[in-house]
């Protein structure tokens, strides 16, 4: 009898081992994940604690910076960035006097802020006055391809591929404000239609221009970041458009390809009037100035490309004697430009080879005065090599921010 009990005990233990180590794990793995959007911290009406810092950033524990001593460049992240925004805020505080008979002094405090989206996880981080990057949103979305900001920089618009690796999803993430106790409360965002092929945020950040398509072609429309208040601006049988803004005017350009002629149009949102500004330009890619007075554009040549500046008021075109693609420039408030580029480029099929990563730039930096078509060199390209994109300037600080296309990392340059 004792031997029988021992045998039965061994059988029970063996069955339990099989269940816990083989059957139960397989049952757990087969459970489907309900959604790709996963809050790392509590959401809805639950206040979160500290969101922490970006541990990939240079200078944090376990990381080292590639920034050279006394260099004008400063590396801000250790992981790729999908998009950024640069802005300043000001507030007035009352400074009490040590003398009770003297009234408090009002002082204006200006904060210089950089916000960016991590390509790896979709979190929004904030750098305030050069401090360590702080995570300020907590909706997890992996593999972000493109990010922009709207609603006074308080909404992040994230673009990524769905599981079929061909459907582009667009999700808007509200950036939670600080609570009185220093915590943040994350709320859910909004999905925009999967039919959106391209978007652009208006200069005042209250609207987005959207390119969608149906069986009859493309629909150019505007909406808010929640996807409501949709207004159709134009319908077109052509589908390959890229939108942009200047003031209240929407601009569209054909997607650039070396073998195809490019076109650039303005659309009056109120009247839906279409005006052709540039056309029949091979490999054209373009960028419009804040007021719409200038259009910087490039066109393909036999072994490279040339860059021109078109004045929409005078209908005149001026050659820019630099090898610059408009995607590597940012407009300043006075309509001057800061551009990354060079005097010459390697022989290649532009812009296709650069888009595909087949060819790269080793950039210099230029300040271009558009009124006189003159430029000054801000950086001569010696010391560190970058292929700069997504340029944005903090003019009051004389600081430029950019993403290095080779690595996806966010950098700062003081000029």
Secondary structure, DSSP 8 states (H G I E B T S, - for coil): -HHHHHHHHHHHHHHHHHIIIIIHHHHHHTS----S-EESS-BTT-------B-TTSTTSTT------TT-SEEE--SS-EEEEEEEEEEEEEEE--SSTTS--EEEEEEEEEEEEEETTT--EEEEETT---EE---EE-S-EEEEEEETTTTEEEEEEE-TTSS-EEEEEEE---B-TTS-B-B---EEE-TT--EEEE-TTSS-EEEEEEETTEEEEEEE-TTS-S-EEEEEES---EEEEEETTEEEEEE---TTSEEEEEEEETTT--EEEEEEEEET-EEEE-TTSSEEEEEEE-SSSEEEEEEETTTTEEEEE-SB--GGGEEE-TTS-EEEEEBS---S--TTHHHHTTSS----EEEEEETTTTEEEEEE-S-S----EEEEEEETTTTEEEEEETTT--EEEEE-
